[in-house]
Amino acid sequence: MPAVSVYSADSQLVVKFWGPSPRTGDACLPTHGASGAATVEPPTLTPRHTVELPGRLHDSGSEDATWQLMVVPHSGLKILFIVREGRDRPGSTGNRLLLKSVMVDPLKDKAMGQTLVLPPFLNLHTISNLLLDDHRGIVTLVDSDGFLYVIPYA
């Protein structure tokens, strides 16, 4: 997938994977307009897959943090983020953090989200950085004390 977008809407995250627009025939062949001049229509991107997850992106560190914990590896096929569930929901008292990933499988033409299971001693409230090696299937988390956690997920 050449592009991915993430945005919040109504206490949920919306993840869209974008791909080339489906075209009929050869997209590189020129077309002739009313003036008779040959023109080539530039390729465009369209949303190919959309996944909606409850919650919002979690801010790193304190409430005045300037970045949110999300990473997209170079493949563009997966996204990893820390999601805060329960905040901004009517009647909710929860403030649960979850490590979630969303991935797209271009061969099966589908996308899915999942919650990654973490060791019970790991506190996502202290995580200040995260990395994803989607080729090796490894998630790396760094906490505010400088501890590095390397977790295989594949």
N, C-alpha and C positions, 0 to 999 in steps of 0.2 A: 504494500500500500504506500503510495507516495506521500500521503498526508494523514494526520490525525488531529482531531480537535476535542477539547474537553471544556464543558461549561456547566455551571450550576443553574438549576431551574426548579423552583418549588421544593426545596430541601432534598434534591436528588442531583446526582452527577449524570450528565449525558455525554457519552463518548461516541464520536463518529469517526469511522475510518473512511477515507476518501480515495476513490480510484478513478481511472480514466472513464470517461463517458462511453457507454456502449454505442457503437456506430454500425451502420449497415454498409457493407462494401468496404472499399479501401479508403481509409481516412486521408491518405496522402495524395489522392488524385485531385487535381484542381477542378473547381467548379466554375462555370461561366455565369456572371451576373448579367443584368439587363444591358449593361454597356458593352458586353461581349468580352470584357477583360477577364483573364483567368485569375481566380483567387483561391487560396488554400485556407480552409477554416482551421484556426488554431485548436489544439486539443484542450479540452476542459475537464475539470474534476467534478464528480458528483458523489454524494454520500452513498456508500455501498453497504455499510453495516452500521447499526446504531445499537448501543447497549446502555440501559438506564439502571443506575444503582442508587439505593437510598443513602442519604448523608451528604456531607460537604467535605471538601479538601481540608485537611488539618494544617494549621500554621506551625512552622518550626519554632520550637522554644517557647517564648512568651506570647502574650496576647498582642504585643506590638511588633511581632515578627513581620518581615517584609517579603518572605517567600513561603510558598506552600510546598508540601512534600509530595512531589510527583516526578517520575522519570519516564522518558520514552527512549528506549535504546535505538541504535542506528538502523536496525531492521525495520522499525516502524510497525511491527506486527504485534507488539505488546505494550502495555502501559502498567506501571506499578505506582500505587499511591497509598497514603494513609488517609483513611476516611473517618470522619467524626460522625457517628450516628446518634440520633436522639436530640441534638440541639436544634432549636427552631421548629420543633414539632409540637403542636398543641397538646398539653397534658403530659409531655415527656419530661422525666427527671434524669434520664440517662445521659451519659457523656462518654460513651464507649468508643474506643478507637480500634479500627480494624485495618489490617494490611490486605489490600485488594489488588487484584490484577485483572486486566481485560486483555483478551487476545483475539486475533483474527486468524483463521486458517484459510488462506486463499485457495487451496486445493479443494477443500470441502465447501467453500463459499459460505462460511458462517462465522459468527463472533460470539464470544461468551465471557462472562465475568465470574470470578471466583474469589473466595476469601482464603488467604493462606493461613495455615495453622502454624503458630509460633510456640516456642518453648514457654512454659508458664512464668519463668523468671524474667522474661523480656518485657519491659514496660515501654509501650509505644509513646507514652507521654514524654519520655526522655530522648527520643530519637531526633537527631538534628540533620541527618543526611541519609540518603538511600541510593543504592546502585542496583542495576539489573543487568546481568550477563545472560541474555536469553539464548545464546548458543550453547552455553555450558549448563544452564538451568540453575543459576546461583543468584540469590538475593543477598546483598551486603547492606547491613544497617550500622550506622555509627551513632552512639548516644552522646549526650552532653558531657559525660565524663571522659570521652575519648575512647571508649571501648568499641571494638569492631566485632560484629557478629556476622559470620558467613553461614548462610543457610541454604542447603540444596533443596530445590523444590521439584525437580524433574524426576 
